[in-house]
Amino acid sequence: MSSKAKEEERKFILECIDMYRSLPALWNVKSKYYSNKIIKNQQYDQLLRKYKEYYPNADKSQLVKKINSLRTNFRKELKRMTDAEKSGAGTGTLPTLWYYTEMQFLVGQDEPNTLQREERDDKEEAENYINNVDRGSSKTTSTICREKEEPPKKKRRKLDEFKELISLARKHLEKPQNDYEKIASAWAVELAKMAPRQQIFAKKAINDVLFEGQMGTLDRDSVQINIFSGASTLHVQPSPVFYDST
């Protein structure tokens, strides 16, 4: 690979890291979305679309493998820097990992047990989900057959229930997002980029607009942003309501 091609690839990887940082369900163990499989899958899809701009034939399994590789290298470099600082030899020590600074947001996230569990979950989700769905019947059958004390009818009922759950899960994952869900997902990503105080203001403004919209009082001039000099305010002005005095 030429130096120019390598430089372009590194630039693209940094763009992917920046996007990864904006998707908290994929890395932030304190995020309320971290354990939400639906949102996590949606955010993986967003990152995969970005990843395919440079690697058009990549799939989710390859993306997860790349992310885990980046995180592992960062964790090793972070340990090297920390050990050097503790030993007193850290003065003047510079990181050798070219994306070390860009991944500083992961500090405190890569606890050993947490990282191992996350990598295991991501790998299973990316590589085994489809196979598990396709083998759902045989896997369930072998599991149930080991429970010899259960009568045949109960085994069949459990198998049918499992098949139904798998079918519902598959339909849900294959169902395309409607326009409202796409907008909500985009807003969630943008909110995650804001400072906590700005998130509070943004949520209040959005809720005010939704309330007025449900009341049917919105019009073109309803929303006014920063109408007072030096103030960061979003003002929702309901449309006037006229009553018949007769």
C-alpha positions as CSV (number, residue, x, y, z in Angstrom):
1,M,0.0,0.0,0.0
2,S,1.4,3.4,-1.0
3,S,2.0,6.1,1.6
4,K,-0.8,8.2,0.1
5,A,-3.3,5.2,0.2
6,K,-2.3,4.5,3.8
7,E,-2.8,8.1,4.7
8,E,-6.3,8.1,3.2
9,E,-7.2,4.9,5.0
10,R,-6.0,6.3,8.3
11,K,-8.1,9.5,7.7
12,F,-11.1,7.4,7.0
13,I,-10.6,5.3,10.1
14,L,-10.5,8.5,12.2
15,E,-13.8,9.5,10.7
16,C,-15.2,6.1,11.7
17,I,-13.9,6.5,15.2
18,D,-15.5,9.9,15.4
19,M,-18.8,8.5,14.3
20,Y,-18.4,5.5,16.7
21,R,-18.0,8.1,19.6
22,S,-21.3,9.6,18.6
23,L,-23.1,6.2,19.0
24,P,-23.2,5.6,22.8
25,A,-25.1,2.3,22.6
26,L,-22.0,0.7,21.1
27,W,-19.4,1.7,23.8
28,N,-20.8,3.7,26.7
29,V,-21.6,1.3,29.5
30,K,-23.4,4.1,31.4
31,S,-25.7,4.9,28.6
32,K,-29.3,3.8,29.0
33,Y,-29.2,2.6,25.4
34,Y,-26.2,0.3,26.0
35,S,-28.3,-2.7,26.8
36,N,-31.0,-1.9,24.2
37,K,-30.4,-4.5,21.4
38,I,-32.7,-2.7,19.0
39,I,-31.0,0.7,19.3
40,K,-27.6,-1.0,19.3
41,N,-28.4,-2.8,16.1
42,Q,-29.6,0.5,14.6
43,Q,-26.4,2.3,15.5
44,Y,-24.3,-0.6,14.2
45,D,-26.2,-0.3,10.9
46,Q,-25.3,3.4,10.8
47,L,-21.7,2.8,11.4
48,L,-21.6,-0.1,8.9
49,R,-23.0,2.2,6.2
50,K,-20.1,4.6,6.9
51,Y,-17.6,1.7,7.0
52,K,-18.7,0.5,3.6
53,E,-17.8,3.8,2.0
54,Y,-14.2,2.6,2.1
55,Y,-14.7,-1.1,2.5
56,P,-17.8,-1.8,0.2
57,N,-17.8,-5.6,0.8
58,A,-17.6,-5.4,4.6
59,D,-20.2,-7.0,6.8
60,K,-21.1,-6.5,10.4
61,S,-18.8,-9.3,11.6
62,Q,-15.8,-7.6,9.9
63,L,-16.8,-4.2,11.4
64,V,-17.1,-5.6,14.9
65,K,-13.7,-7.3,14.5
66,K,-12.1,-4.0,13.4
67,I,-13.6,-2.1,16.3
68,N,-12.4,-4.7,18.8
69,S,-9.0,-4.5,17.2
70,L,-8.9,-0.7,17.5
71,R,-10.0,-0.9,21.2
72,T,-7.5,-3.6,22.1
73,N,-4.6,-1.6,20.6
74,F,-5.8,1.5,22.4
75,R,-6.1,-0.3,25.7
76,K,-2.5,-1.7,25.4
77,E,-1.2,1.8,24.6
78,L,-3.1,3.3,27.5
79,K,-1.6,0.7,29.8
80,R,1.9,1.5,28.5
81,M,1.4,5.2,29.1
82,T,-0.1,4.7,32.6
83,D,2.7,2.3,33.6
84,A,5.3,4.8,32.4
85,E,3.7,7.6,34.4
86,K,3.5,5.4,37.6
87,S,7.2,4.5,37.3
88,G,8.3,8.1,37.0
89,A,9.5,7.6,33.4
90,G,6.4,9.1,31.9
91,T,7.8,12.6,31.5
92,G,8.2,13.2,27.8
93,T,6.7,9.9,26.9
94,L,4.5,10.2,23.8
95,P,2.0,7.7,22.5
96,T,3.0,5.7,19.5
97,L,-0.5,4.7,18.5
98,W,-1.6,7.0,15.7
99,Y,-5.3,7.2,16.8
100,Y,-4.6,7.2,20.6
101,T,-5.9,10.8,21.1
102,E,-9.1,10.2,19.2
103,M,-10.0,7.2,21.4
104,Q,-9.6,8.9,24.7
105,F,-13.3,8.9,25.2
106,L,-13.0,5.1,25.9
107,V,-10.9,5.7,29.1
108,G,-12.8,4.1,32.0
109,Q,-15.0,2.1,29.6
110,D,-12.6,-0.8,29.0
111,E,-12.7,-2.6,32.3
112,P,-11.5,-6.1,31.7
113,N,-14.7,-7.9,32.5
114,T,-16.8,-5.4,30.7
115,L,-14.7,-5.4,27.6
116,Q,-14.5,-9.2,27.4
117,R,-18.3,-9.5,27.9
118,E,-18.9,-6.8,25.2
119,E,-16.6,-8.4,22.7
120,R,-18.2,-11.8,23.3
121,D,-21.7,-10.4,22.9
122,D,-20.8,-8.4,19.8
123,K,-19.1,-11.4,18.2
124,E,-22.0,-13.7,19.0
125,E,-24.5,-11.1,17.7
126,A,-22.6,-10.4,14.5
127,E,-21.6,-13.9,13.5
128,N,-24.0,-16.3,15.1
129,Y,-27.4,-14.6,15.1
130,I,-28.5,-15.7,11.7
131,N,-27.1,-19.2,12.1
132,N,-28.9,-19.5,15.5
133,V,-32.2,-18.4,13.9
134,D,-31.8,-21.0,11.1
135,R,-30.8,-23.7,13.5
136,G,-33.4,-22.6,16.0
137,S,-35.6,-25.7,15.6
138,S,-32.7,-28.3,15.9
139,K,-31.1,-26.4,18.8
140,T,-34.3,-26.2,20.7
141,T,-35.1,-29.8,20.0
142,S,-31.8,-31.1,21.3
143,T,-32.1,-28.9,24.4
144,I,-35.6,-30.0,25.1
145,C,-34.7,-33.7,24.5
146,R,-32.3,-33.5,27.4
147,E,-35.1,-32.7,29.7
148,K,-36.4,-36.3,29.8
149,E,-38.9,-35.7,32.6
150,E,-41.0,-33.4,30.4
151,P,-43.9,-35.1,28.5
152,P,-44.0,-34.9,24.7
153,K,-46.8,-32.4,24.5
154,K,-45.0,-30.0,26.7
155,K,-41.9,-30.3,24.6
156,R,-43.8,-29.6,21.4
157,R,-45.5,-26.6,23.1
158,K,-42.1,-25.1,24.1
159,L,-40.7,-25.7,20.7
160,D,-43.7,-24.0,19.0
161,E,-43.4,-21.0,21.4
162,F,-39.7,-20.7,20.7
163,K,-40.3,-20.8,16.9
164,E,-42.9,-18.1,17.3
165,L,-40.5,-15.8,19.3
166,I,-37.8,-16.3,16.7
167,S,-40.2,-15.5,13.9
168,L,-41.4,-12.3,15.6
169,A,-37.8,-11.3,16.3
170,R,-36.8,-11.9,12.7
171,K,-39.8,-9.9,11.4
172,H,-39.0,-7.0,13.8
173,L,-35.4,-6.8,12.7
174,E,-36.2,-7.1,9.0
175,K,-39.0,-4.4,9.2
176,P,-37.7,-1.2,7.7
177,Q,-37.8,2.0,9.9
178,N,-40.6,4.4,9.1
179,D,-39.8,8.1,8.6
180,Y,-40.7,8.9,12.3
181,E,-38.3,6.3,13.6
182,K,-35.5,7.5,11.3
183,I,-36.0,11.0,12.5
184,A,-36.0,9.9,16.2
185,S,-32.8,7.9,15.7
186,A,-31.1,10.8,14.0
187,W,-32.2,13.1,16.9
188,A,-30.8,10.6,19.4
189,V,-27.4,10.7,17.7
190,E,-27.3,14.5,17.7
191,L,-28.4,14.7,21.3
192,A,-25.6,12.4,22.3
193,K,-23.1,14.9,20.9
194,M,-24.3,17.7,23.1
195,A,-23.1,18.7,26.6
196,P,-25.5,17.5,29.4
197,R,-26.8,21.0,30.0
198,Q,-27.5,21.6,26.3
199,Q,-29.3,18.2,26.2
200,I,-31.7,19.5,28.9
201,F,-32.5,22.6,26.9
202,A,-32.9,20.7,23.7
203,K,-35.2,18.1,25.3
204,K,-37.4,20.8,26.8
205,A,-37.7,22.7,23.5
206,I,-38.6,19.5,21.6
207,N,-41.2,18.6,24.3
208,D,-42.7,22.1,24.1
209,V,-43.0,21.9,20.3
210,L,-44.6,18.4,20.5
211,F,-47.1,19.6,23.1
212,E,-48.2,22.6,21.0
213,G,-48.4,20.4,17.9
214,Q,-50.7,17.9,19.7
215,M,-52.9,20.8,20.8
216,G,-53.0,22.1,17.2
217,T,-51.6,25.5,18.0
218,L,-48.4,25.5,15.9
219,D,-47.9,27.7,12.9
220,R,-45.0,29.1,10.9
221,D,-44.1,31.7,13.5
222,S,-44.5,29.5,16.6
223,V,-40.8,28.7,17.2
224,Q,-38.5,31.6,17.9
225,I,-34.9,30.9,18.8
226,N,-32.6,33.3,20.7
227,I,-35.1,36.2,20.4
228,F,-33.5,38.2,23.2
229,S,-30.0,39.5,22.8
230,G,-27.4,37.5,24.8
231,A,-30.0,34.8,25.7
232,S,-30.0,31.2,24.5
233,T,-33.8,30.7,24.5
234,L,-36.2,28.8,22.3
235,H,-39.7,30.2,22.6
236,V,-42.8,28.4,21.4
237,Q,-45.6,30.8,20.8
238,P,-49.0,29.1,20.4
239,S,-51.2,30.3,17.7
240,P,-54.0,32.7,18.9
241,V,-57.3,31.0,19.5
242,F,-60.4,33.1,18.8
243,Y,-63.7,32.5,20.5
244,D,-67.1,33.4,19.2
245,S,-68.6,35.9,21.6
246,T,-72.1,35.6,20.2
